[in-house]
Amino acid sequence: MEVVEVNVDPGICGLRSKITVESSDMTSATVSIESDCPDIRKIGEHIKEVDSMKDVFAKLGDSTMYQLGKEYCSHGICPVPCAILKGVEVACGLALPKDVHIAICKKD
């Protein structure tokens, strides 16, 4: 059983999320979400098991996670749906664990 924890600091909103993903094979994973964001908590209520082959390899926006994000998340560029899928990818053995970074610097 692989267990992966993904912690998301989404930026200026400050509504952090902790995503725990567990998988015993490459095809499915269970997801649990703790979040300061009510929108992300709604996603967590509606996603329990993820079909990794369907969702990790879906085209951008077509996965179950992004569909739930579209339905429940009020901020279109929220990084949490992506973070959930990255956790599934690692827990299912489809990728090695590696942090993802977005650095934003305003240039004058």
ABEGO torsion letter per residue (X at the ends): XBBBBBBBBAEAAGBBBBBBBBBABAABBBBBBBBABAAAAAAAAABABBBAAAAAABBBGABAAAAAAAAABABAABAAAAAAAAAAAAAAGABBBBBBBBBBBBBX
